[in-house]
Amino acid sequence: MTRADLTTATVADLFPDADGQRFAVLLDQGRVGLVDTDLTGRLVRVNAAFAAMLGRTPAQLLGLWLPDQLLHPGDRTPRGDLLAPLLSGQVTVVDTSRSYTHADGSAIHTRITIAVLRDPDGRPAQLTTAVVDVTRQVQAKHDLEVSTTSRSSTLRCSRRRPAPGPSWTTPRTHSSGLPPTAPCRTGTPPRSACWAGPHRRRSAATSPS
């Protein structure tokens, strides 16, 4: 089978026996998204599960170039460093995360596993990817982080808030006739508050005229 044959081959072609047919049904009707691309990223085969993740049909996806047309704009950073060991044969699979664009424009967060399909000479012919939708888990984690941050902020504010005390009243006039430097409160004032008490009167009486 040549590289061109691999590009258009279906699972049933690769596994023509009864077990292969069952395998084909599992891949085509399973809940895990499956994507085959050529080495440039052009989609040559997708299953119904992957198409449904993106709100489309398989026919609408075939021929699209995955990096520019399906990856979410916020997740288009080149990842050649991940694929190089895979293509060279240093590793057999690569596990990572990717975000795709749904038909409505929203981000679909996924965990993916990438492997290489090779021709009879052992050269890379295609990339095959299994895709699991983890959007709900990512959103739940985000909501939890936001809630935790909000609670922490509320606790910090409540700790800094002063305990209820005497209400503020109209500032009194200092016994010396000078305007007060701080408003007064009813009840026993703090040192920083202006209060026309005995200590103020003594200070006024001893000050030189």
C-alpha positions, 0 to 999 in steps of 0.5 A: 500500500502506497502513501497515496493509498494510506491517504484515502484508506478507510479503517475497513480497507486497513482491516478487511476482516470481520474484526476490522469491520467491528473496529471500523464501527467503533471508530465511526460511532464512538464518542471519541473524536478521530481525525486523520490529517496529512503531514501539512495538517489537511483533514483527510478523514474525521469521524462523526464524534469529532464533527459533532464536537465542532457542530458540523458534519464530517463532509464540512470538515474534510479538506480543511486545514486544521491549524488555520481553519479549525484551531481556536485563535487563542491556541494557534501556537506552532507545536513543531517541538512536539511533533518532531520526536513523533515524526522521527520515531523517538516517541510513538504517541504525543499527549497534549491539549488543544482548543478547537473552534465550534461552528458558533465561534466558541472554544472547544477544549480537548485532550488529544493523543497523536500518532503517526501512520507510516508507509511500508518503508517506515516513512511518516505518511499521516497523523492520526489523532484521538480527541476527547472533549474536556470543555465542561471540566475546563469550565468547571475548574475556571468557575471554581477558581473564580468563586475561590478568588471571590470568597478570599477577597470578601474575607480580606475585606471583612477582616479590614472592616472596623468593628461597629462603634459610636456613630460620627457626629458633627465636628465640635469646635476646639476649646482654643477656638481653632477648627478641629483637625479630625471629626469627633465622635460621641463616647470616648474618643480615640487619641487621633480624634479631636475632643474638647476634654479637660486635657485640651483645656489645660493645654489651652490654658498653659499656652502663651497668649 
